[in-house]
Amino acid sequence: MYLSRFLSIHALWVTVSSVMQHYPSVWGHYDVCKTQIYTEEGKIWDYMACQPEATDMTKYLKVKLDPPDITCGDPPETFCAMGNPYMCNNECDASTPELAHPPELMFDFEGRHPSTFWQSATWKEYPKPLQVNITLSWSKTIELTDNIVITFESGRPDQMILEKSLDYGRTWQPYQYYATDCLDAFHMDPKSVKDLSQHTILEIICTEEYSTGYMTNSKIIHFEIKDRFAFFAGPRLRNMASLYGQLDTTKKLKDFFTITDLRIRLLRPATGEIFVDEQHLARYFYAISDIKVYGRCKCNLHATVCVFDNNKLSCECEHNTTGPDCGKCKKNYQGRPWSPGSYLPIPKGTANTCIPSISSIGNPPKFDRIWPNISSLEVSNPKQVAPKLALSTVSSVQVANHKRANVCDNEFLHCQNGGTCHNNVKCQCPAGYTGILCEKLRCEEAGSCSSDSGHGARAQGSLTLLVALLGITGPRLF
């Protein structure tokens, strides 16, 4: 008894496990693009929305500094210790590895002590502004998934702007302003993300929260991504369906978290006081030990893999799509306009696969060869009817020769003999019919058709097609 009960539970567990293997434990990962399912007609592909895993994107970026000679050490110079303006015997020398502070040290592994960091030249030319632009470029569209975190080795700057680009650096938009005094620096009232709401989430704010000078544990600046997600998904991001629904339906919201480039504009170094001490200008500079940017390649929900080859990121596209972001349909798969995948319905989403073009199936028969007596239908303009009919009358041989023959569409490629198109994947045929477009009699495949049954069925099929044609064209033409 116990053994049989155990075997029953085990069988149920195996069944549930096989069903759930393609769904992540937390909804919204979208880590599978397609899976095979069994139907009456055999195995077919079930397509799903999919996307690459989020990762540390600083592994794939290129960094550029402006002005290009702003990094310290060429020529060598001395600077004052952090927090102690009177200890000025530290040295920066680009020709000595132990004393050099090049830009790549903003992204290296921070496992050594003391920490490694990039450092600018000191503010020796005061009162001329000490300003630096640090541009991070991916040559690929990126979707941010976590906070941008910048860790300073020096004091955090008195004034800074974080900017983003969506067109590879041609144009820039502010992401957030940072200042010790927002009103004085940028003529903006200070705010924090906590002051925002679902309706004001796209507002560009100035915050004073991250601009204090030399203080313990005051080295980090955030651009809060997760706090903005939380307005829709809840404090612990448990309601991802709500967030994905918003991202699906609000393009501006989706674009807000999408970038090709980031720019950190350092406008004024930390002074720690109102006035600059002109006797100790070597105490003023910028130094960054770490930058973290977490996100994923944007593949428009058409890929789970993003490859880095020849210093370039690109999506490995599925769903018959192509391009760096899977942003268009492959050749011969342009049967309907390209569309991005959809997160909804949770948990599988909607793939919106590209379907075969007409030309990839073959040249359909000409309209007048099928309906020589077009005038008897009282159609004033045969050209208006032809596209509808021609797609519905592709021969079974032409369809069978196509790679993706089991694709149909209720708008263009009609199932015949009363069949209906299911999920743009296959025709569901009425009793007595089979084939890709329900164009064949089942009894023909079995070799059991009588002459009467074949003639009657075909006549009924032709009548169905004629009625469908009149039903479609009548209201549009008369």
C-alpha positions as CSV (number, residue, x, y, z in Angstrom):
1,M,0.0,0.0,0.0
2,Y,2.7,2.4,1.0
3,L,4.8,1.5,-2.0
4,S,1.9,2.1,-4.4
5,R,1.2,5.4,-2.8
6,F,4.9,6.4,-3.0
7,L,5.0,5.4,-6.7
8,S,1.9,7.5,-7.3
9,I,3.4,10.6,-5.6
10,H,6.7,10.0,-7.5
11,A,4.9,9.8,-10.8
12,L,3.0,13.1,-10.0
13,W,6.3,14.8,-9.0
14,V,8.0,13.7,-12.3
15,T,5.0,15.0,-14.2
16,V,5.0,18.4,-12.4
17,S,8.8,18.7,-12.7
18,S,8.7,18.1,-16.5
19,V,5.9,20.7,-16.9
20,M,7.7,23.3,-14.7
21,Q,11.2,22.9,-16.0
22,H,10.9,25.8,-18.4
23,Y,9.5,28.2,-15.8
24,P,11.9,29.9,-13.4
25,S,11.3,29.8,-9.7
26,V,10.8,33.6,-9.8
27,W,8.5,34.8,-12.5
28,G,9.9,37.1,-15.0
29,H,13.3,35.6,-15.8
30,Y,12.2,34.6,-19.4
31,D,15.2,32.3,-19.8
32,V,13.7,30.0,-22.5
33,C,12.7,31.1,-26.1
34,K,10.9,28.0,-27.2
35,T,10.0,24.5,-26.1
36,Q,8.4,21.5,-27.8
37,I,4.9,20.5,-26.9
38,Y,2.8,17.5,-28.0
39,T,-0.4,17.9,-29.9
40,E,-2.7,15.6,-31.9
41,E,-0.5,16.3,-34.9
42,G,2.7,15.5,-33.1
43,K,5.4,17.8,-31.6
44,I,5.4,21.5,-32.4
45,W,7.3,24.5,-31.1
46,D,5.8,26.6,-28.4
47,Y,7.4,30.0,-28.6
48,M,7.9,32.3,-25.5
49,A,9.3,35.7,-24.8
50,C,12.9,35.5,-23.7
51,Q,15.8,37.7,-22.6
52,P,19.5,37.3,-21.5
53,E,20.4,37.1,-17.9
54,A,21.5,40.3,-16.1
55,T,25.2,40.7,-15.5
56,D,27.9,43.3,-14.6
57,M,28.1,45.2,-17.9
58,T,31.3,47.0,-17.0
59,K,33.1,43.9,-18.4
60,Y,32.1,45.0,-21.9
61,L,32.4,48.7,-22.0
62,K,34.9,51.2,-23.5
63,V,35.8,54.2,-21.4
64,K,36.8,57.7,-22.7
65,L,37.9,60.7,-20.7
66,D,37.6,64.3,-21.7
67,P,39.9,66.1,-21.5
68,P,42.0,63.1,-22.5
69,D,45.1,64.2,-20.5
70,I,43.2,64.7,-17.3
71,T,44.5,61.6,-15.6
72,C,47.3,62.3,-13.1
73,G,50.9,61.2,-13.5
74,D,52.1,62.8,-16.7
75,P,54.0,64.7,-15.6
76,P,54.3,63.2,-12.1
77,E,52.8,65.2,-9.4
78,T,52.2,65.1,-5.6
79,F,48.8,65.3,-3.9
80,C,47.5,65.5,-0.4
81,A,46.1,62.6,1.5
82,M,42.4,62.0,1.6
83,G,40.9,63.9,4.5
84,N,44.3,65.4,5.5
85,P,45.1,68.5,3.5
86,Y,48.4,69.0,5.2
87,M,49.9,65.6,4.3
88,C,50.9,66.2,0.7
89,N,53.7,63.7,0.0
90,N,51.6,61.2,-2.1
91,E,52.8,60.8,-5.6
92,C,51.1,60.0,-8.9
93,D,53.4,58.8,-11.7
94,A,52.1,57.3,-14.9
95,S,55.4,55.7,-15.8
96,T,55.6,53.7,-12.6
97,P,52.9,50.9,-12.3
98,E,52.8,51.1,-8.5
99,L,52.1,54.9,-8.6
100,A,49.9,55.1,-11.7
101,H,46.1,55.6,-11.7
102,P,44.8,54.9,-15.2
103,P,41.1,54.8,-16.1
104,E,40.8,51.0,-16.3
105,L,41.3,50.9,-12.5
106,M,37.7,52.1,-12.2
107,F,36.6,48.6,-13.3
108,D,39.1,46.2,-12.0
109,F,38.6,43.5,-9.3
110,E,38.7,45.2,-5.9
111,G,40.2,42.4,-4.0
112,R,43.6,44.0,-3.1
113,H,44.5,46.4,-0.3
114,P,44.9,49.2,-0.6
115,S,42.2,49.6,-3.3
116,T,43.1,50.6,-6.8
117,F,41.6,53.7,-8.4
118,W,41.6,56.2,-11.3
119,Q,42.7,59.7,-10.3
120,S,42.6,63.0,-12.0
121,A,45.1,65.8,-12.0
122,T,44.9,68.1,-9.0
123,W,43.2,71.5,-9.1
124,K,46.4,73.5,-9.7
125,E,44.8,75.8,-12.2
126,Y,42.1,77.1,-9.8
127,P,39.9,79.2,-10.3
128,K,39.6,77.6,-13.7
129,P,36.9,74.8,-13.2
130,L,38.2,71.3,-12.7
131,Q,35.8,69.4,-14.9
132,V,36.0,65.9,-16.3
133,N,33.6,63.8,-18.5
134,I,33.9,60.0,-18.1
135,T,32.0,58.3,-21.0
136,L,31.1,54.6,-20.8
137,S,30.1,53.1,-24.2
138,W,28.8,49.6,-25.1
139,S,28.1,50.0,-28.8
140,K,24.9,48.1,-27.9
141,T,21.6,48.8,-26.4
142,I,21.5,47.9,-22.7
143,E,18.6,47.5,-20.3
144,L,19.5,48.5,-16.7
145,T,18.4,46.1,-14.0
146,D,20.0,47.3,-10.8
147,N,21.4,50.5,-9.3
148,I,24.3,52.3,-10.9
149,V,27.0,52.6,-8.2
150,I,30.0,54.8,-8.3
151,T,32.6,54.5,-5.5
152,F,34.9,57.4,-4.9
153,E,38.3,57.1,-3.4
154,S,38.4,60.8,-2.8
155,G,35.5,62.8,-1.4
156,R,32.4,62.8,-3.4
157,P,32.1,65.7,-5.8
158,D,30.3,68.9,-4.8
159,Q,28.6,68.9,-8.2
160,M,28.0,66.1,-10.7
161,I,25.6,65.1,-13.4
162,L,24.9,61.5,-14.6
163,E,23.7,61.5,-18.2
164,K,22.5,58.8,-20.6
165,S,22.4,58.4,-24.4
166,L,20.1,56.2,-26.4
167,D,21.8,56.9,-29.8
168,Y,25.4,55.9,-29.2
169,G,26.5,59.3,-27.8
170,R,25.0,61.5,-30.5
171,T,22.6,63.1,-28.0
172,W,22.5,63.1,-24.2
173,Q,19.8,63.4,-21.6
174,P,20.3,64.0,-17.8
175,Y,19.6,61.0,-15.6
176,Q,20.2,62.8,-12.2
177,Y,21.9,65.8,-10.7
178,Y,24.0,65.6,-7.6
179,A,25.2,68.6,-5.5
180,T,25.9,69.8,-2.0
181,D,23.5,72.7,-2.8
182,C,21.0,71.9,-5.6
183,L,19.5,75.3,-5.7
184,D,22.8,77.1,-6.0
185,A,24.4,74.6,-8.5
186,F,21.4,73.7,-10.8
187,H,18.5,76.0,-9.7
188,M,16.6,72.9,-8.6
189,D,14.9,72.1,-5.4
190,P,16.6,69.0,-3.7
191,K,14.7,65.7,-3.9
192,S,15.3,62.0,-3.3
193,V,13.7,59.1,-5.1
194,K,11.5,58.6,-2.1
195,D,9.7,61.8,-3.0
196,L,8.7,60.4,-6.4
197,S,5.6,58.3,-7.3
198,Q,4.4,56.1,-10.1
199,H,3.2,59.2,-11.9
200,T,6.5,61.2,-11.4
201,I,8.9,58.3,-11.8
202,L,10.4,59.8,-15.0
203,E,11.1,63.2,-13.3
204,I,14.8,64.2,-13.4
205,I,15.8,65.2,-9.9
206,C,18.7,66.9,-8.1
207,T,19.7,65.2,-4.9
208,E,21.9,66.3,-2.1
209,E,21.9,62.9,-0.5
210,Y,25.3,61.8,-2.0
211,S,27.3,64.9,-2.1
212,T,28.8,65.2,1.4
213,G,32.6,65.7,1.5
214,Y,35.2,63.8,3.6
215,M,33.1,61.7,6.0
216,T,33.2,58.0,7.0
217,N,31.3,55.7,4.7
218,S,30.5,58.6,2.4
219,K,32.3,57.4,-0.8
220,I,29.4,55.9,-2.7
221,I,27.0,57.6,-5.2
222,H,23.8,55.7,-6.4
223,F,21.5,56.1,-9.3
224,E,18.5,54.2,-7.9
225,I,17.0,51.7,-10.4
226,K,15.4,49.3,-7.9
227,D,13.7,52.0,-5.9
228,R,12.0,53.1,-9.1
229,F,11.0,49.5,-10.0
230,A,9.5,49.2,-6.5
231,F,6.8,51.8,-7.3
232,F,5.2,49.1,-9.5
233,A,6.6,45.8,-8.2
234,G,6.5,46.5,-4.4
235,P,9.3,47.1,-1.9
236,R,10.9,43.7,-2.4
237,L,10.1,43.5,-6.1
238,R,7.7,40.6,-5.6
239,N,5.0,41.8,-8.0
240,M,7.0,41.7,-11.2
241,A,3.9,41.1,-13.3
242,S,2.8,44.7,-12.5
243,L,6.2,46.1,-13.4
244,Y,6.4,44.1,-16.6
245,G,2.9,45.2,-17.5
246,Q,4.0,48.8,-17.2
247,L,7.2,48.2,-19.2
248,D,5.1,46.5,-21.9
249,T,2.6,49.3,-22.3
250,T,4.6,52.5,-21.5
251,K,7.4,53.0,-24.0
252,K,8.8,56.1,-22.2
253,L,9.1,54.0,-19.0
254,K,11.0,51.2,-20.9
255,D,13.2,53.8,-22.6
256,F,14.0,55.4,-19.2
257,F,15.9,52.2,-18.2
258,T,17.5,51.7,-21.6
259,I,20.9,53.1,-22.6
260,T,23.7,52.8,-25.1
261,D,26.1,55.1,-23.2
262,L,26.5,56.7,-19.8
263,R,28.4,59.9,-19.0
264,I,29.6,61.0,-15.6
265,R,30.1,64.7,-15.6
266,L,32.3,65.8,-12.7
267,L,31.9,69.5,-12.4
268,R,33.4,70.5,-9.0
269,P,35.6,68.3,-6.7
270,A,34.8,67.9,-3.0
271,T,36.0,70.9,-1.1
272,G,34.5,70.0,2.3
273,E,33.8,73.7,2.9
274,I,32.4,76.8,1.3
275,F,35.7,78.3,0.2
276,V,38.5,76.7,-1.7
277,D,41.8,76.7,0.2
278,E,44.1,78.2,-2.5
279,Q,47.2,77.4,-0.4
280,H,46.6,73.7,-0.7
281,L,45.2,73.1,-4.2
282,A,46.8,69.6,-4.3
283,R,44.0,68.4,-2.0
284,Y,41.3,68.9,-4.7
285,F,41.0,66.2,-7.3
286,Y,38.7,63.3,-8.4
287,A,39.4,59.6,-7.7
288,I,37.1,56.7,-8.5
289,S,37.8,53.2,-7.3
290,D,34.8,51.3,-8.7
291,I,31.8,51.7,-11.1
292,K,29.1,49.1,-11.2
293,V,26.5,49.0,-14.0
294,Y,24.2,45.9,-13.9
295,G,21.9,45.2,-16.9
296,R,21.3,43.0,-19.9
297,C,21.6,43.2,-23.6
298,K,18.4,44.5,-25.1
299,C,17.2,41.8,-27.5
300,N,13.5,42.8,-27.7
301,L,12.5,39.6,-25.9
302,H,13.8,37.5,-28.8
303,A,17.0,36.0,-27.4
304,T,18.4,34.5,-24.2
305,V,22.1,34.8,-25.2
306,C,24.2,37.9,-25.8
307,V,27.7,37.2,-27.1
308,F,30.8,39.3,-26.8
309,D,32.9,38.8,-29.9
310,N,35.5,41.1,-31.5
311,N,34.9,43.6,-28.6
312,K,31.3,43.8,-29.6
313,L,28.0,42.6,-28.0
314,S,25.2,41.1,-30.0
315,C,22.1,39.1,-29.4
316,E,21.8,35.5,-30.6
317,C,18.4,36.0,-32.0
318,E,15.5,33.5,-32.0
319,H,11.9,33.7,-33.3
320,N,13.2,34.2,-36.9
321,T,14.5,37.7,-36.0
322,T,17.9,39.2,-36.7
323,G,20.0,42.3,-36.0
324,P,22.2,43.5,-33.0
325,D,19.0,43.9,-31.0
326,C,16.8,41.3,-32.8
327,G,15.1,44.4,-34.2
328,K,13.9,43.0,-37.6
329,C,12.7,39.9,-39.2
330,K,15.0,37.6,-41.1
331,K,14.9,37.5,-44.9
332,N,12.0,35.3,-46.0
333,Y,10.3,35.8,-42.6
334,Q,8.6,39.1,-43.2
335,G,5.0,37.8,-43.6
336,R,3.9,40.4,-41.0
337,P,5.5,43.5,-39.5
338,W,8.3,42.9,-36.9
339,S,7.2,43.3,-33.3
340,P,9.1,43.0,-30.0
341,G,8.1,40.2,-27.7
342,S,5.8,40.9,-24.8
343,Y,6.3,40.1,-21.1
344,L,2.6,39.3,-20.8
345,P,0.9,37.1,-20.0
346,I,3.2,36.0,-17.1
347,P,5.1,33.7,-16.9
348,K,5.7,32.9,-20.6
349,G,4.9,36.2,-22.3
350,T,4.2,36.4,-26.0
351,A,7.0,35.7,-28.5
352,N,5.5,37.6,-31.6
353,T,7.6,35.5,-33.9
354,C,8.3,36.5,-37.5
355,I,6.4,34.4,-40.0
356,P,7.3,33.4,-43.5
357,S,6.9,35.8,-46.4
358,I,4.6,34.9,-49.3
359,S,7.6,34.7,-51.6
360,S,9.3,32.2,-49.4
361,I,6.4,29.8,-49.8
362,G,6.2,30.2,-53.5
363,N,4.4,32.2,-56.1
364,P,0.7,31.8,-55.5
365,P,-1.6,31.0,-58.4
366,K,-2.9,34.0,-60.3
367,F,-6.4,35.1,-59.3
368,D,-8.0,34.8,-62.7
369,R,-6.8,31.2,-63.1
370,I,-8.7,30.2,-60.0
371,W,-11.8,32.4,-60.5
372,P,-12.2,32.9,-64.3
373,N,-15.8,34.1,-63.8
374,I,-14.9,37.0,-61.4
375,S,-17.6,39.2,-62.7
376,S,-20.3,36.8,-61.5
377,L,-19.3,37.8,-57.9
378,E,-20.2,41.4,-58.6
379,V,-16.8,42.6,-57.4
380,S,-16.0,46.0,-58.8
381,N,-12.2,45.8,-58.3
382,P,-10.7,42.3,-58.5
383,K,-7.3,43.6,-57.2
384,Q,-8.8,44.3,-53.8
385,V,-9.9,40.7,-53.5
386,A,-6.9,39.0,-55.0
387,P,-4.4,39.3,-52.1
388,K,-7.0,37.7,-49.7
389,L,-7.8,34.9,-52.0
390,A,-4.3,34.2,-53.4
391,L,-2.9,33.6,-49.9
392,S,-5.7,31.3,-49.1
393,T,-5.2,29.2,-52.2
394,V,-1.5,28.3,-51.9
395,S,-1.2,24.7,-53.1
396,S,-0.4,22.0,-50.6
397,V,2.8,21.2,-52.5
398,Q,4.0,24.8,-52.2
399,V,3.2,24.8,-48.5
400,A,4.8,21.5,-47.8
401,N,8.0,22.6,-49.3
402,H,8.4,25.5,-47.0
403,K,10.6,25.3,-43.9
404,R,8.0,26.6,-41.5
405,A,5.0,25.1,-43.2
406,N,3.0,24.8,-39.9
407,V,2.6,28.6,-39.7
408,C,-0.8,30.2,-40.4
409,D,-2.3,33.6,-39.8
410,N,-6.0,34.6,-39.7
411,E,-5.2,37.9,-41.4
412,F,-3.2,36.6,-44.4
413,L,-2.7,32.9,-44.7
414,H,-6.1,31.2,-44.2
415,C,-6.8,27.7,-43.0
416,Q,-9.1,26.0,-45.6
417,N,-12.3,24.0,-45.3
418,G,-13.4,25.7,-42.1
419,G,-10.1,25.3,-40.3
420,T,-9.0,27.9,-37.7
421,C,-5.6,29.2,-37.0
422,H,-4.3,28.5,-33.5
423,N,-1.6,30.9,-32.1
424,N,-0.1,31.5,-35.6
425,V,1.4,28.0,-35.3
426,K,-1.0,25.5,-36.9
427,C,-4.4,25.1,-38.4
428,Q,-7.0,23.2,-36.3
429,C,-8.9,21.2,-38.9
430,P,-12.6,20.1,-38.7
431,A,-13.4,16.4,-38.8
432,G,-12.6,14.9,-42.1
433,Y,-9.8,17.2,-43.1
434,T,-6.0,17.3,-42.4
435,G,-2.9,18.9,-43.8
436,I,-1.0,22.1,-43.2
437,L,-3.9,24.3,-44.2
438,C,-6.6,21.6,-43.8
439,E,-6.5,21.3,-47.6
440,K,-6.6,17.4,-47.7
441,L,-9.2,14.8,-46.9
442,R,-8.3,12.4,-44.1
443,C,-9.7,9.6,-46.1
444,E,-7.3,10.4,-48.9
445,E,-4.3,9.8,-46.6
446,A,-5.8,6.5,-45.5
447,G,-6.7,5.5,-49.1
448,S,-10.4,4.9,-48.2
449,C,-12.1,7.8,-50.0
450,S,-15.1,6.9,-52.2
451,S,-15.7,8.9,-55.3
452,D,-18.8,10.4,-53.8
453,S,-17.1,11.4,-50.5
454,G,-14.2,13.0,-52.3
455,H,-16.4,15.0,-54.7
456,G,-18.8,16.0,-51.9
457,A,-16.1,17.1,-49.6
458,R,-14.3,19.1,-52.2
459,A,-17.5,20.8,-53.3
460,Q,-18.2,21.7,-49.7
461,G,-14.7,23.0,-49.4
462,S,-15.0,25.2,-52.5
463,L,-18.4,26.5,-51.2
464,T,-16.8,27.3,-47.8
465,L,-14.0,29.3,-49.5
466,L,-16.5,31.1,-51.8
467,V,-18.7,32.1,-48.8
468,A,-15.6,33.3,-46.9
469,L,-14.6,35.4,-49.9
470,L,-17.9,37.0,-50.1
471,G,-18.1,37.6,-46.4
472,I,-14.8,39.4,-46.4
473,T,-15.1,41.5,-49.5
474,G,-18.8,42.3,-49.4
475,P,-18.8,44.9,-46.6
476,R,-15.6,46.5,-47.7
477,L,-16.6,47.0,-51.4
478,F,-20.3,47.8,-51.4
